[in-house]
Amino acid sequence: MTFEQKLGFEVAKEMLDTHNGELQKAKDEFFEVFGEIWEKAKEKGIKMFDLEEALYNYLDTIKEEYYKAGRAIDGVVERETLKNEVAKAKKKKIV
């Protein structure tokens, strides 16, 4: 892994970790309530598979978007690093 990739990963991790705690807390609260509803629905013979599938699709989308955001941050870091290297090289040739 290059320095730029490591830096991009660390920036993405830091930015995402800031929000992950709140997301995890909300997820835990949701699944606690969802589990209770699921059990009550099962007792009454109500099928909840469509809701479950929609929920997991939503969670998969969240994960995918976080991944895309991380990749975008990596790209920004790599481009900025390249710009800095080019600027340094130009400066050395001028001076």
Helices and strands as residue ranges (DSSP letters): H 3-44, H 49-94
